[in-house]
C-alpha cells in the first residue's frame, strides 16, 4: 500500500523516515515508554534505525502494519501510532490492532487522541476495517484513557496475553466498531443481545 499523509487541525501524520531516527531514539529513552512498550532496553541508534528504516516501511510494503509518525505542524515529533492488520487479505475478518506511544514532552495536549481519530477514520474508510482492537498491559491507565476518549469499549482482562521483558502479563482489551461511531459495516452484525431477543422456535 502507498503510505498516505493524514492532516488534522494541529498535526501531520506521515510514515517515519531517516530524518526521524534521532528523534525516535531520544523519545525511547523515556522510562514510561520502556515500561509499557516492548522496545529494546537500552534503546540505541541502531534500534531507532531498525524501527524507522526497516520495520515501519516493511509493514507498509507488505500490507501488514501501517505505522505513522505523528508530528506537529512545525515538525516536532509527537509520537508513533500504527495499526497491525489481524486478517489475511481476501478474508472477511477485517480486524486490526491500534498501538501508540507519545513523546514525554508532548503529553497532555490531546495530540494522541487527535491523531487516533485520524487513524481510525482512515482505517474504517480506506482499509474497510470492521473491528479495531486496543490492547495494553493491565495498569496502563494513560493508554486506557486515550482508548476511552477514542470511543473504544472495554471488553475485559485477558490473562497472560502480553510478554514484556520475558514475563507474561495480563492485558486490558477494548474494541471499536464502525457502528460505535455511527458508521455502517459491510458485514452484518448480530450482537449477543440481538440473539437473546430472537423468537424461540415453537
Secondary structure, 3 states (H helix, E strand, C coil): CCCCCEECCCEEEECCCHHHHHHHHHHCCCHHHHHHCCCCCCCCHHHHHHHHHHHHHHHHHHCCEEEEEEEECCCCEEEEEEEEECCCCCCCCCEEEEEEEECHHHCCCCHHHHHHHHHHHHHHHCCCCCEEEEEEECCCHHHHHHHHHCCCEEEEEEEEEEEECCEEEEEEEEEECHHHHCCCCCCCCCCHHHHHHCCCCC
